[in-house]
Amino acid sequence: MNNPTDQLKRMAVFAEVVAAGSLTAAAQRLGMTPSAVSQHLRQLEKSLGLALLHRSTRKLTLTEAGARYHVGCAAMVAAARAAESALA
C-alpha cells in the first residue's frame, strides 16, 4: 500500500509539472532533479494504474484522465498554500 504522505507529494509534483509545462522547469521550481520529478510521476501513474501525461521530446500534454486528476491535485496544493498563508 502507498504511503499517504508520499502520494500527496507525488500529487503536488504532478501539479507543478502541469503548471510549469515541463519536467525540467518543475524540477527547478521544486529544487529537484528532472530525473527525480520523472520518478515521482512514474510512481504516481503506477499507483493509479493509468497515464496522466503524454510525453514527447518536445512537450508534455495531459491525458483525459490527467486533466481530470490535475483539477484535484491543483486544488490540494492551493489549499495547502492557503493554510500556510493563514498562519502568517
LUMZA-177672 format. One record per atom (N, C-alpha, C, O): x, y, z; residue in three letters; residue number from 1. Coordinates in pm, 1 decimal. Layout:
BEGIN
REC       c1       c2       c3 rest  nr
REC        X        Y        Z  Ala NUM
...
! end
This chain:
BEGIN
REC       c1       c2       c3 rest  nr
REC     84.0   -118.4      0.0  Met   1
REC      0.0      0.0      0.0  Met   1
REC     88.2    124.3      0.0  Met   1
REC    194.2    126.8     62.5  Met   1
REC     42.9    226.5    -70.6  Asn   2
REC    120.1    350.1    -79.1  Asn   2
REC    115.8    428.1     51.1  Asn   2
REC     13.3    432.4    119.2  Asn   2
REC    227.0    488.8     84.5  Asn   3
REC    234.4    579.8    197.2  Asn   3
REC    156.6    705.9    158.6  Asn   3
REC    187.9    766.9     56.3  Asn   3
REC     56.2    747.0    237.1  Pro   4
REC    -24.2    864.8    200.9  Pro   4
REC     58.6    992.0    184.0  Pro   4
REC     27.9   1074.3     97.7  Pro   4
REC    162.2   1009.0    264.4  Thr   5
REC    247.2   1127.3    252.8  Thr   5
REC    321.5   1127.2    119.9  Thr   5
REC    331.6   1230.7     54.1  Thr   5
REC    373.0   1012.1     80.5  Asp   6
REC    442.2   1001.6    -48.1  Asp   6
REC    346.2   1030.5   -163.1  Asp   6
REC    382.5   1097.8   -259.6  Asp   6
REC    223.9    979.3   -152.3  Gln   7
REC    125.1   1000.2   -257.8  Gln   7
REC     89.7   1148.7   -269.7  Gln   7
REC     75.4   1199.6   -380.9  Gln   7
REC     75.5   1218.1   -157.8  Leu   8
REC     46.1   1361.7   -161.0  Leu   8
REC    160.7   1439.3   -226.0  Leu   8
REC    137.8   1533.8   -301.5  Leu   8
REC    283.7   1398.5   -196.1  Lys   9
REC    398.7   1464.7   -257.9  Lys   9
REC    397.4   1441.6   -409.3  Lys   9
REC    422.8   1533.7   -486.9  Lys   9
REC    368.0   1320.0   -449.8  Arg  10
REC    362.6   1289.7   -593.5  Arg  10
REC    253.7   1372.3   -661.6  Arg  10
REC    272.8   1420.0   -773.4  Arg  10
REC    140.5   1389.0   -595.0  Met  11
REC     32.1   1470.5   -649.7  Met  11
REC     75.6   1616.5   -664.2  Met  11
REC     43.6   1681.9   -763.4  Met  11
REC    149.0   1667.1   -564.2  Ala  12
REC    197.7   1804.8   -570.1  Ala  12
REC    300.6   1820.6   -681.9  Ala  12
REC    301.0   1922.3   -751.3  Ala  12
REC    386.8   1722.5   -699.9  Val  13
REC    485.2   1726.1   -808.0  Val  13
REC    413.8   1725.7   -942.9  Val  13
REC    451.0   1800.8  -1033.1  Val  13
REC    311.7   1641.6   -956.9  Phe  14
REC    233.8   1637.3  -1080.1  Phe  14
REC    171.5   1774.3  -1108.5  Phe  14
REC    178.3   1823.2  -1221.3  Phe  14
REC    111.4   1835.8  -1007.4  Ala  15
REC     50.8   1967.9  -1025.6  Ala  15
REC    155.1   2069.7  -1069.6  Ala  15
REC    126.0   2155.7  -1152.7  Ala  15
REC    275.2   2061.2  -1015.5  Glu  16
REC    381.3   2155.1  -1052.1  Glu  16
REC    429.7   2131.5  -1194.3  Glu  16
REC    458.8   2227.2  -1266.1  Glu  16
REC    438.7   2007.0  -1235.9  Val  17
REC    478.9   1976.5  -1373.5  Val  17
REC    379.2   2038.5  -1471.3  Val  17
REC    418.4   2098.9  -1571.2  Val  17
REC    251.7   2023.3  -1442.2  Val  18
REC    149.8   2079.7  -1529.8  Val  18
REC    160.2   2232.5  -1530.4  Val  18
REC    154.6   2294.4  -1636.6  Val  18
REC    175.1   2292.9  -1413.4  Ala  19
REC    184.8   2438.8  -1404.1  Ala  19
REC    309.5   2491.4  -1475.2  Ala  19
REC    305.0   2595.8  -1540.3  Ala  19
REC    420.7   2418.7  -1462.5  Ala  20
REC    547.3   2462.6  -1521.4  Ala  20
REC    555.8   2431.3  -1670.2  Ala  20
REC    627.1   2499.6  -1743.8  Ala  20
REC    484.6   2329.7  -1714.8  Gly  21
REC    484.2   2292.9  -1855.6  Gly  21
REC    594.7   2198.8  -1898.6  Gly  21
REC    599.2   2156.9  -2014.3  Gly  21
REC    683.9   2165.2  -1806.8  Ser  22
REC    790.2   2069.6  -1840.0  Ser  22
REC    847.9   2010.0  -1712.1  Ser  22
REC    836.7   2067.5  -1603.8  Ser  22
REC    909.5   1893.9  -1727.6  Leu  23
REC    974.1   1829.5  -1612.7  Leu  23
REC   1090.8   1912.7  -1562.5  Leu  23
REC   1110.4   1926.6  -1441.8  Leu  23
REC   1168.1   1967.9  -1654.9  Thr  24
REC   1286.0   2045.7  -1617.4  Thr  24
REC   1246.9   2171.5  -1541.4  Thr  24
REC   1307.0   2202.8  -1438.6  Thr  24
REC   1147.1   2243.9  -1590.8  Ala  25
REC   1103.1   2365.8  -1523.3  Ala  25
REC   1045.8   2333.2  -1385.1  Ala  25
REC   1071.6   2404.8  -1288.3  Ala  25
REC    969.0   2226.4  -1376.5  Ala  26
REC    913.3   2185.1  -1247.6  Ala  26
REC   1025.7   2146.9  -1151.7  Ala  26
REC   1022.3   2182.5  -1033.9  Ala  26
REC   1124.3   2075.0  -1202.0  Ala  27
REC   1238.0   2034.9  -1118.3  Ala  27
REC   1309.3   2157.2  -1062.1  Ala  27
REC   1344.9   2159.8   -944.3  Ala  27
REC   1330.0   2257.7  -1145.2  Gln  28
REC   1395.5   2380.2  -1098.7  Gln  28
REC   1313.0   2448.5   -990.8  Gln  28
REC   1367.0   2491.5   -888.8  Gln  28
REC   1182.5   2458.6  -1012.9  Arg  29
REC   1094.1   2522.6   -914.8  Arg  29
REC   1091.8   2447.2   -782.1  Arg  29
REC   1082.4   2507.5   -675.2  Arg  29
REC   1100.5   2314.6   -790.5  Leu  30
REC   1091.2   2230.5   -671.1  Leu  30
REC   1225.6   2200.6   -605.9  Leu  30
REC   1230.7   2141.4   -498.1  Leu  30
REC   1333.8   2241.2   -670.7  Gly  31
REC   1466.7   2211.8   -617.3  Gly  31
REC   1501.0   2064.1   -625.7  Gly  31
REC   1568.2   2009.4   -538.2  Gly  31
REC   1453.8   2000.0   -732.6  Met  32
REC   1476.8   1857.5   -754.4  Met  32
REC   1547.1   1839.4   -888.3  Met  32
REC   1559.8   1934.2   -965.8  Met  32
REC   1592.0   1719.2   -914.5  Thr  33
REC   1646.1   1688.6  -1046.5  Thr  33
REC   1530.4   1647.6  -1138.3  Thr  33
REC   1428.7   1597.3  -1090.6  Thr  33
REC   1545.3   1668.8  -1269.1  Pro  34
REC   1441.5   1621.9  -1360.9  Pro  34
REC   1416.2   1472.0  -1348.1  Pro  34
REC   1302.8   1426.3  -1362.4  Pro  34
REC   1520.0   1397.2  -1321.7  Ser  35
REC   1505.5   1252.9  -1305.4  Ser  35
REC   1420.4   1219.7  -1183.4  Ser  35
REC   1340.4   1126.3  -1188.9  Ser  35
REC   1435.3   1293.4  -1073.2  Ala  36
REC   1353.6   1269.5   -953.5  Ala  36
REC   1207.3   1304.6   -980.7  Ala  36
REC   1116.9   1233.7   -936.5  Ala  36
REC   1184.5   1413.8  -1053.2  Val  37
REC   1047.3   1451.9  -1089.2  Val  37
REC    984.9   1342.8  -1175.2  Val  37
REC    870.4   1303.6  -1152.6  Val  37
REC   1059.1   1294.2  -1272.7  Ser  38
REC   1010.6   1188.1  -1359.8  Ser  38
REC    977.0   1062.6  -1279.8  Ser  38
REC    876.9    996.2  -1306.9  Ser  38
REC   1059.9   1030.6  -1182.3  Gln  39
REC   1036.4    912.7  -1099.1  Gln  39
REC    907.2    929.1  -1018.1  Gln  39
REC    829.1    834.7  -1006.8  Gln  39
REC    884.7   1047.1   -962.4  His  40
REC    761.1   1072.2   -888.5  His  40
REC    639.6   1052.6   -979.3  His  40
REC    540.2    992.4   -938.7  His  40
REC    648.2   1103.4  -1101.4  Leu  41
REC    536.9   1088.1  -1195.5  Leu  41
REC    512.5    941.7  -1230.0  Leu  41
REC    398.0    896.7  -1233.4  Leu  41
REC    619.4    868.0  -1255.4  Arg  42
REC    605.4    725.7  -1286.9  Arg  42
REC    538.9    650.6  -1171.6  Arg  42
REC    450.3    567.9  -1193.3  Arg  42
REC    582.4    680.1  -1048.8  Gln  43
REC    525.5    612.0   -932.1  Gln  43
REC    378.5    649.0   -913.3  Gln  43
REC    297.2    564.2   -876.5  Gln  43
REC    344.4    775.6   -938.6  Leu  44
REC    205.1    818.1   -927.4  Leu  44
REC    119.5    746.6  -1031.4  Leu  44
REC     13.1    693.5   -999.5  Leu  44
REC    166.5    745.5  -1155.5  Glu  45
REC     92.2    677.1  -1261.5  Glu  45
REC     78.3    527.6  -1232.0  Glu  45
REC    -26.9    468.8  -1257.0  Glu  45
REC    183.0    467.2  -1179.5  Lys  46
REC    178.0    324.3  -1146.0  Lys  46
REC     75.2    299.4  -1036.1  Lys  46
REC     -2.1    203.9  -1043.9  Lys  46
REC     73.7    384.5   -934.3  Ser  47
REC    -20.4    364.2   -824.1  Ser  47
REC   -165.2    384.2   -869.0  Ser  47
REC   -256.3    320.9   -815.6  Ser  47
REC   -186.4    472.0   -966.9  Leu  48
REC   -321.3    497.1  -1018.2  Leu  48
REC   -361.2    397.3  -1126.6  Leu  48
REC   -479.6    376.9  -1153.5  Leu  48
REC   -261.1    335.9  -1187.9  Gly  49
REC   -286.6    240.2  -1293.9  Gly  49
REC   -325.0    303.8  -1425.5  Gly  49
REC   -392.8    241.6  -1507.2  Gly  49
REC   -282.0    427.9  -1447.1  Leu  50
REC   -311.3    495.4  -1573.6  Leu  50
REC   -211.0    606.3  -1600.5  Leu  50
REC   -143.4    655.3  -1509.9  Leu  50
REC   -203.2    644.5  -1726.6  Ala  51
REC   -112.3    752.2  -1767.8  Ala  51
REC   -179.3    886.6  -1744.9  Ala  51
REC   -297.0    904.7  -1776.3  Ala  51
REC   -103.7    980.3  -1690.0  Leu  52
REC   -153.8   1115.5  -1667.2  Leu  52
REC   -105.5   1212.4  -1773.3  Leu  52
REC   -170.8   1312.7  -1801.9  Leu  52
REC     10.2   1181.4  -1831.7  Leu  53
REC     72.7   1269.9  -1929.9  Leu  53
REC    115.7   1192.7  -2053.3  Leu  53
REC    157.9   1077.4  -2044.7  Leu  53
REC    104.6   1257.7  -2167.5  His  54
REC    167.7   1208.9  -2290.0  His  54
REC    301.7   1280.8  -2296.4  His  54
REC    306.3   1403.8  -2295.5  His  54
REC    410.0   1205.5  -2302.9  Arg  55
REC    543.0   1265.3  -2306.6  Arg  55
REC    602.6   1250.7  -2445.3  Arg  55
REC    596.1   1143.8  -2506.0  Arg  55
REC    660.8   1359.2  -2495.0  Ser  56
REC    740.1   1353.3  -2617.4  Ser  56
REC    866.2   1433.2  -2590.0  Ser  56
REC    878.9   1496.6  -2485.2  Ser  56
REC    958.7   1430.1  -2683.8  Thr  57
REC   1083.1   1504.6  -2662.2  Thr  57
REC   1059.2   1654.8  -2663.4  Thr  57
REC   1141.3   1731.0  -2612.4  Thr  57
REC    948.1   1697.8  -2720.9  Arg  58
REC    922.1   1841.5  -2732.1  Arg  58
REC    821.1   1896.4  -2633.3  Arg  58
REC    829.6   2013.3  -2595.8  Arg  58
REC    724.8   1814.4  -2589.8  Lys  59
REC    623.9   1869.3  -2499.3  Lys  59
REC    553.7   1761.6  -2419.3  Lys  59
REC    561.3   1642.6  -2449.8  Lys  59
REC    485.5   1807.2  -2316.4  Leu  60
REC    400.7   1722.9  -2233.7  Leu  60
REC    256.7   1766.8  -2255.8  Leu  60
REC    228.1   1886.4  -2261.2  Leu  60
REC    167.9   1672.2  -2268.4  Thr  61
REC     26.0   1704.0  -2273.9  Thr  61
REC    -47.7   1611.3  -2178.9  Thr  61
REC     -8.1   1496.6  -2158.4  Thr  61
REC   -154.3   1662.2  -2121.9  Leu  62
REC   -234.2   1583.4  -2029.8  Leu  62
REC   -319.2   1482.0  -2105.0  Leu  62
REC   -373.3   1511.0  -2211.7  Leu  62
REC   -330.0   1363.8  -2048.0  Thr  63
REC   -428.7   1268.6  -2096.9  Thr  63
REC   -564.7   1317.4  -2045.4  Thr  63
REC   -571.1   1409.4  -1964.0  Thr  63
REC   -671.2   1256.5  -2092.2  Glu  64
REC   -803.8   1294.5  -2041.7  Glu  64
REC   -811.6   1271.5  -1890.2  Glu  64
REC   -861.9   1356.0  -1816.1  Glu  64
REC   -761.3   1156.9  -1846.1  Ala  65
REC   -760.7   1126.7  -1702.5  Ala  65
REC   -670.2   1224.2  -1627.4  Ala  65
REC   -702.8   1267.7  -1517.0  Ala  65
REC   -556.9   1258.1  -1687.8  Gly  66
REC   -464.5   1352.0  -1625.7  Gly  66
REC   -526.8   1489.0  -1606.8  Gly  66
REC   -504.2   1554.3  -1504.9  Gly  66
REC   -605.4   1533.3  -1704.8  Ala  67
REC   -672.3   1663.4  -1694.4  Ala  67
REC   -772.4   1662.4  -1579.0  Ala  67
REC   -781.2   1759.1  -1503.3  Ala  67
REC   -847.4   1553.8  -1565.7  Arg  68
REC   -944.3   1544.0  -1456.1  Arg  68
REC   -871.9   1536.4  -1320.7  Arg  68
REC   -912.8   1601.1  -1224.2  Arg  68
REC   -765.6   1458.0  -1314.7  Tyr  69
REC   -692.1   1439.4  -1189.6  Tyr  69
REC   -620.6   1567.1  -1149.1  Tyr  69
REC   -610.1   1597.7  -1030.4  Tyr  69
REC   -571.5   1641.7  -1247.2  His  70
REC   -499.1   1765.5  -1218.6  His  70
REC   -584.1   1865.2  -1141.2  His  70
REC   -532.9   1936.3  -1054.8  His  70
REC   -713.0   1871.0  -1171.2  Val  71
REC   -802.2   1964.3  -1100.9  Val  71
REC   -792.8   1942.9   -949.8  Val  71
REC   -777.1   2038.7   -874.1  Val  71
REC   -802.3   1819.5   -907.2  Gly  72
REC   -794.1   1788.1   -764.9  Gly  72
REC   -655.6   1812.2   -706.1  Gly  72
REC   -642.7   1860.4   -593.6  Gly  72
REC   -552.6   1778.5   -782.3  Cys  73
REC   -415.5   1797.8   -734.1  Cys  73
REC   -385.2   1946.5   -716.8  Cys  73
REC   -326.1   1986.9   -616.6  Cys  73
REC   -425.5   2027.4   -813.9  Ala  74
REC   -402.0   2171.7   -806.4  Ala  74
REC   -479.8   2231.9   -689.2  Ala  74
REC   -429.5   2320.3   -619.9  Ala  74
REC   -601.8   2184.2   -667.1  Ala  75
REC   -681.9   2232.8   -554.3  Ala  75
REC   -616.2   2196.7   -421.1  Ala  75
REC   -617.8   2276.3   -327.2  Ala  75
REC   -558.7   2076.7   -413.2  Met  76
REC   -490.1   2034.4   -291.4  Met  76
REC   -372.2   2126.5   -261.2  Met  76
REC   -353.6   2169.4   -147.3  Met  76
REC   -293.2   2156.3   -363.2  Val  77
REC   -176.6   2244.1   -344.7  Val  77
REC   -222.9   2384.1   -304.1  Val  77
REC   -164.6   2445.0   -214.4  Val  77
REC   -326.6   2435.0   -369.2  Ala  78
REC   -378.9   2568.2   -336.4  Ala  78
REC   -429.1   2572.6   -191.9  Ala  78
REC   -406.7   2671.2   -121.6  Ala  78
REC   -496.3   2467.3   -147.7  Ala  79
REC   -546.7   2461.7    -10.6  Ala  79
REC   -431.8   2460.0     89.5  Ala  79
REC   -439.6   2525.3    193.5  Ala  79
REC   -326.6   2386.9     59.5  Ala  80
REC   -210.7   2381.9    148.1  Ala  80
REC   -143.2   2518.9    157.2  Ala  80
REC   -102.1   2561.6    265.0  Ala  80
REC   -132.3   2586.8     43.6  Arg  81
REC    -71.6   2721.0     43.7  Arg  81
REC   -160.1   2819.6    119.7  Arg  81
REC   -108.3   2905.3    191.3  Arg  81
REC   -291.2   2809.4    105.9  Ala  82
REC   -382.6   2897.3    178.2  Ala  82
REC   -371.9   2873.4    328.8  Ala  82
REC   -375.3   2968.2    407.1  Ala  82
REC   -359.1   2749.0    368.6  Ala  83
REC   -344.0   2716.5    510.3  Ala  83
REC   -216.8   2778.9    566.5  Ala  83
REC   -217.2   2832.5    677.4  Ala  83
REC   -108.4   2771.9    490.4  Glu  84
REC     17.0   2834.1    534.3  Glu  84
REC      2.8   2985.7    544.6  Glu  84
REC     49.6   3046.9    640.6  Glu  84
REC    -61.6   3045.0    445.8  Ser  85
REC    -81.1   3191.0    444.6  Ser  85
REC   -165.5   3235.7    563.2  Ser  85
REC   -143.4   3343.6    618.2  Ser  85
REC   -260.6   3154.3    602.3  Ala  86
REC   -348.0   3189.1    716.0  Ala  86
REC   -268.6   3199.9    845.6  Ala  86
REC   -310.8   3267.6    939.3  Ala  86
REC   -154.5   3133.7    850.6  Leu  87
REC    -71.7   3137.5    971.9  Leu  87
REC     23.5   3257.0    973.8  Leu  87
REC     76.9   3292.2   1079.0  Leu  87
REC     44.6   3318.8    859.0  Ala  88
REC    141.1   3429.8    850.9  Ala  88
REC     84.1   3557.8    908.7  Ala  88
REC    151.8   3660.6    909.9  Ala  88
! end
